[in-house]
């Protein structure tokens, strides 16, 4: 065989191989590459969306945390206010109770003073009667002169 014929046969075989590759192998290979590129692009887009969603979720979480902190501070302020009201009410109640106790004690003191005055009047009356008895050297009937003794006690 001659070299020209071999060269032509090799060229025809090469052309047939190129045609087979271009007709049967190249389109599925390009299709697979395009599908892979599309999947990669979708994955990157999904990652971008996920990052945006994550950033939005973070912002929402931060907003919710700020709102929760605000509510917590409001509740704490209300608790402090209520505690102050309770302390003020207890103070007022204690002052009122102290006033009542003072009034009761003053009434008891006044009653004791009145009893002491009455006892003192009776003792002074008895001493006056005893002194008058000694002066007169006679015994005075206390029952007979009770009105006189009561008048004397009232004057004292």
C-alpha positions as CSV (number, residue, x, y, z in Angstrom):
1,X,0.0,0.0,0.0
2,X,1.1,3.3,-0.7
3,X,1.5,6.1,1.7
4,X,-1.0,8.3,0.0
5,X,-3.7,5.6,0.3
6,X,-2.8,5.1,3.9
7,X,-2.9,8.8,4.5
8,X,-6.3,9.0,2.9
9,X,-7.7,6.0,4.8
10,X,-6.4,7.5,8.0
11,X,-8.0,10.9,7.1
12,X,-11.3,9.2,6.3
13,X,-11.1,7.2,9.6
14,X,-10.3,10.4,11.5
15,X,-13.2,12.2,9.8
16,X,-15.5,9.3,10.6
17,X,-14.4,9.4,14.2
18,X,-15.0,13.1,14.4
19,X,-18.4,12.7,12.9
20,X,-19.2,9.9,15.4
21,X,-18.0,12.0,18.3
22,X,-19.8,15.1,17.1
23,X,-23.0,13.2,16.4
24,X,-23.3,10.8,19.4
25,X,-20.8,11.7,22.2
26,X,-20.5,15.5,22.1
27,X,-24.2,16.5,22.5
28,X,-24.8,14.3,25.7
29,X,-21.4,15.5,27.0
30,X,-22.4,19.2,26.4
31,X,-25.9,18.5,27.9
32,X,-24.3,17.0,31.0
33,X,-21.9,20.0,31.3
34,X,-24.8,22.4,31.0
35,X,-26.9,20.6,33.5
36,X,-23.9,20.6,35.9
37,X,-23.4,24.4,35.3
38,X,-27.1,24.9,35.9
39,X,-27.0,22.9,39.2
40,X,-24.0,24.9,40.3
41,X,-25.7,28.2,39.4
42,X,-28.9,27.1,41.3
43,X,-26.8,26.1,44.3
44,X,-25.0,29.4,44.3
45,X,-28.4,31.2,44.0
46,X,-29.8,29.1,46.8
47,X,-26.8,29.9,48.9
48,X,-27.3,33.7,48.2
49,X,-31.0,33.4,49.1
50,X,-30.1,31.5,52.2
51,X,-27.6,34.2,53.3
52,X,-30.2,36.8,52.6
53,X,-32.8,34.8,54.6
54,X,-30.3,34.3,57.4
55,X,-29.6,38.1,57.5
56,X,-33.3,38.8,57.6
57,X,-33.8,36.2,60.3
58,X,-31.0,37.8,62.3
59,X,-32.6,41.2,61.9
60,X,-35.9,39.8,63.0
61,X,-34.3,38.0,66.0
62,X,-32.6,41.3,66.9
63,X,-35.9,43.2,66.7
64,X,-37.6,40.5,68.8
65,X,-34.8,40.7,71.4
66,X,-35.1,44.4,71.5
67,X,-38.8,44.2,72.0
68,X,-38.4,41.5,74.6
69,X,-35.8,43.6,76.5
70,X,-38.2,46.6,76.3
71,X,-41.1,44.5,77.7
72,X,-38.8,43.0,80.4
73,X,-37.7,46.5,81.4
74,X,-41.3,47.6,81.5
75,X,-42.2,44.7,83.7
76,X,-39.3,45.4,86.0
77,X,-40.4,49.1,86.2
78,X,-43.9,48.0,87.0
79,X,-42.6,45.6,89.7
80,X,-40.5,48.4,91.2
81,X,-43.6,50.7,91.2
82,X,-45.8,48.0,92.7
83,X,-43.1,47.3,95.4
84,X,-42.9,51.0,96.2
85,X,-46.7,51.1,96.5
86,X,-46.7,48.1,98.8
87,X,-44.0,49.7,100.9
88,X,-45.9,53.0,101.1
89,X,-49.2,51.2,101.9
90,X,-47.4,49.2,104.7
91,X,-45.8,52.4,106.0
92,X,-49.2,54.2,106.1
93,X,-50.8,51.1,107.7
94,X,-48.0,51.1,110.3
95,X,-48.5,54.8,111.0
96,X,-52.2,54.3,111.3
97,X,-51.7,51.3,113.7
98,X,-49.2,53.4,115.7
99,X,-51.8,56.2,115.9
100,X,-54.4,53.7,117.1
101,X,-52.0,52.2,119.7
102,X,-51.1,55.7,120.8
103,X,-54.8,56.6,121.2
104,X,-55.5,53.4,123.2
105,X,-52.4,54.0,125.3
106,X,-53.5,57.7,125.9
107,X,-57.0,56.5,126.9
108,X,-55.5,54.0,129.3
109,X,-53.2,56.7,130.7
110,X,-56.2,59.0,131.1
111,X,-58.3,56.3,132.8
112,X,-55.4,55.5,135.1
113,X,-54.9,59.2,135.9
114,X,-58.6,59.5,136.7
115,X,-58.5,56.4,138.9
116,X,-55.4,57.8,140.7
117,X,-57.2,61.1,141.2
118,X,-60.3,59.4,142.6
119,X,-58.1,57.3,144.9
120,X,-56.2,60.4,145.9
121,X,-59.5,62.3,146.6
122,X,-60.7,59.4,148.7
123,X,-57.5,59.3,150.6
124,X,-57.5,63.1,151.1
125,X,-61.1,62.8,152.2
126,X,-60.3,60.1,154.6
127,X,-57.3,62.1,155.9
128,X,-59.6,65.2,156.3
129,X,-62.2,63.2,158.1
130,X,-59.5,61.6,160.3
131,X,-58.1,65.0,161.0
132,X,-61.5,66.5,161.8
133,X,-62.2,63.5,164.0
134,X,-59.1,64.0,165.9
135,X,-59.9,67.7,166.3
136,X,-63.4,67.0,167.5
137,X,-62.4,64.0,169.5
138,X,-65.4,62.2,168.4
139,X,-66.2,59.7,165.7
140,X,-68.0,60.8,162.6
141,X,-70.3,58.3,160.9
142,X,-69.1,58.0,157.3
143,X,-72.4,56.6,156.1
144,X,-74.3,59.5,157.5
145,X,-72.1,62.1,156.0
146,X,-71.5,60.4,152.6
147,X,-73.0,63.3,150.7
148,X,-70.7,65.8,152.5
149,X,-67.7,63.6,151.8
150,X,-68.6,63.2,148.1
151,X,-69.0,67.0,147.8
152,X,-65.6,67.5,149.4
153,X,-64.1,64.9,147.1
154,X,-65.6,66.7,144.0
155,X,-64.1,70.0,145.2
156,X,-60.7,68.4,145.5
